[in-house]
Amino acid sequence: GDVTWTQRVFNSLDWDTPGGDFSSQASASVTVGNIGSYTWSSTSQLVADVQSWLDDLAANFGWLVLGDESKAQTTKRFNSSENEDQATRPELMVVYSQ
């Protein structure tokens, strides 16, 4: 069931486009510089993304963090949920309001 470059579900379901299917329109953006913590502020599209996943759990493949790869030496590294240092793992905060 792992995700690969060519398959959204390994050995059973391909991406339409190698590398993954994603919207060309960003749901949110933030400029990433030096080492540190970064926050993507809430947008109406982020809220719509989450609502669509709640409406159809099978369609939830998460968000893509995409950098500007048109320039040399702009690589960034982000920790994952498996990082040994629990304090530096990414965190999703959802705040409900009425």
Legacy VTK file of the C-alpha trace (Angstrom):
# vtk DataFile Version 3.0
C-alpha trace
ASCII
DATASET POLYDATA
POINTS 98 float
0.000 0.000 0.000
2.999 2.370 -0.094
3.119 5.401 -2.356
5.788 5.390 -5.092
6.792 7.724 -7.940
4.473 5.909 -10.338
1.834 4.420 -8.038
-0.535 5.994 -5.516
-1.020 2.517 -4.011
1.912 0.183 -4.698
1.209 -2.587 -7.126
-2.468 -1.755 -7.606
-3.236 1.903 -8.438
-1.161 4.195 -10.673
-0.918 7.970 -10.569
-2.316 9.672 -13.680
1.017 11.537 -13.849
4.318 10.012 -12.609
5.363 11.829 -9.451
1.786 12.214 -8.284
-1.435 13.946 -9.183
-1.837 17.365 -7.619
-3.476 20.689 -8.264
-1.272 23.288 -9.909
-2.977 25.882 -7.670
-1.381 26.095 -4.196
-3.694 25.645 -1.201
-1.258 27.752 0.856
2.326 28.918 0.623
5.157 30.075 2.852
8.723 31.191 2.156
11.232 28.815 3.747
14.681 30.156 4.566
17.121 28.948 7.193
16.660 26.131 9.696
13.622 26.752 11.851
9.918 26.222 12.267
7.469 27.308 9.586
3.703 27.747 9.633
1.363 27.669 6.675
-1.507 29.951 7.661
-5.054 28.778 7.133
-6.714 29.580 3.816
-10.164 28.852 2.461
-8.567 26.255 0.158
-6.870 24.445 3.069
-10.243 24.275 4.814
-11.845 22.985 1.594
-9.104 20.338 1.264
-9.736 19.021 4.780
-13.503 19.048 4.259
-13.136 17.078 1.021
-11.043 14.472 2.855
-13.671 14.195 5.581
-16.314 13.716 2.879
-14.238 11.066 1.039
-11.512 9.449 3.176
-10.235 7.359 0.244
-9.346 10.547 -1.647
-7.025 11.807 1.117
-3.470 11.688 -0.194
-2.377 14.717 1.825
-0.612 17.850 0.706
2.489 18.172 -1.421
5.275 20.459 -0.225
6.767 21.797 -3.448
9.846 23.958 -3.687
11.099 26.309 -6.385
13.358 23.961 -8.312
14.074 26.479 -11.078
17.098 27.769 -9.125
20.255 25.930 -8.126
21.023 25.141 -4.465
17.532 25.768 -3.086
17.047 22.328 -1.521
15.184 22.198 1.796
14.728 19.282 4.182
11.652 18.678 6.299
11.404 16.146 9.086
8.741 13.461 8.879
6.520 11.871 11.503
9.150 9.126 11.828
11.949 11.511 12.862
13.814 10.287 15.959
13.522 13.698 17.615
9.845 13.883 18.506
10.076 17.630 19.148
10.978 18.308 15.491
8.277 16.175 13.883
5.707 18.045 11.773
2.439 18.881 13.459
-0.985 19.585 12.007
-3.182 21.727 14.214
-6.894 21.934 13.438
-8.871 24.548 15.339
-12.651 24.322 15.237
-14.745 27.407 15.716
-18.444 28.149 15.434
LINES 1 99
98 0 1 2 3 4 5 6 7 8 9 10 11 12 13 14 15 16 17 18 19 20 21 22 23 24 25 26 27 28 29 30 31 32 33 34 35 36 37 38 39 40 41 42 43 44 45 46 47 48 49 50 51 52 53 54 55 56 57 58 59 60 61 62 63 64 65 66 67 68 69 70 71 72 73 74 75 76 77 78 79 80 81 82 83 84 85 86 87 88 89 90 91 92 93 94 95 96 97
